[in-house]
Amino acid sequence: MVSYTEAIEQLDRGDYDSAPQAGRDLIWQVREGVKKRYFKPTDSHTLILYRWAVADMFYTEQETRTAHMNVTTVMWGLFILVSMAVWLSTV
């Protein structure tokens, strides 16, 4: 178990670049922590989360175009990005 800050730093370092589903799960857990008021991200944390989600969606879209990824993964990435936007509007 790691702190929310350490989890975001791991995303920023690229620790989840080779395991995108684990990165998505991590973003989801951070989002849940914010929703429950266990953690209040700084602007920098928020930027890192968005940057990772957008980069993941871009990568996923590129794989989809070459038919190497299923639609469920693309929809999951979109769901995370929309959820983060809604979450930010409440913070």
N, C-alpha and C positions, 0 to 999 in steps of 0.2 A: 504494500500500500504506500502511495506517495501523496504528497500534498497537492492541492489544485495548482499551485504555482509551479511545482516541479513537473507536473503532468503537462502543463502548457509549455514549459521549457523543453521537455522531451519532444513535443511536436515541432517546436522551433528548430531544434538541433537536427531534425530529420530522422529521429529514432523510429518513427512509424511510416516512413516513406516506402519501405519494402513490405509493410503489412497494413495496407490502407483500411481494411475493415476494422482492425484494432484501433487505428487512429480515429475512425468515425465513431466507434464505441466510446473512445475516450472523450471526444467532443460532446457526445450525448451525455455522458456522466457529469462533465463539467457544467453543461447546461442545466441538468437536474439539480446540481448543487447550488447554482445561482438561483434557480426557481424556488428552492427551499430556504434560501437566504443563508446557506452555509458558507458561501464565498461571494465576494464582490470583486469582479475582475477590474483591473485598471484598464485604461484606454489601450495601453500596450498589449495586455493580455487579449483584449478583444480583437485587436488588429491581427495578432498571431493566429487566433482561432479562425478568423475570416480568411486570412491569407492561405492557411492550410486547407480549409474547406474549398476555396475557389480553385486552388492548384489541384486538389484531388478531383474536383469535378472536371477540370480541363483534361487531366490525364485520363480519366474514365471516359470522357467523350471521345478522345482520340482513339482509345482502345475500341470503343463501340463502333467507330467509323471503319475500323479494320476487322470488325466482327469477332473480336476476342473477348468481349465482355457481355454479360447478359443485361437485360433491361432493368431487372430488379436493383442492381447496383447503381445504375444511373438515377433511378427514382429515389433510392435511399439518400444519395448525395444531394439531390434537389430538396428532399424533405429536411435534411439537416440544415441546409442553407436557409430555407424559409423559416424553420424553427428558430434559428439564430437571429434572424431579422425581427421576428415577433418578440423574442426574448429581450433583445436590445431595446425595443420600444417600451418595455416595461421596467427597465433598469434605471 
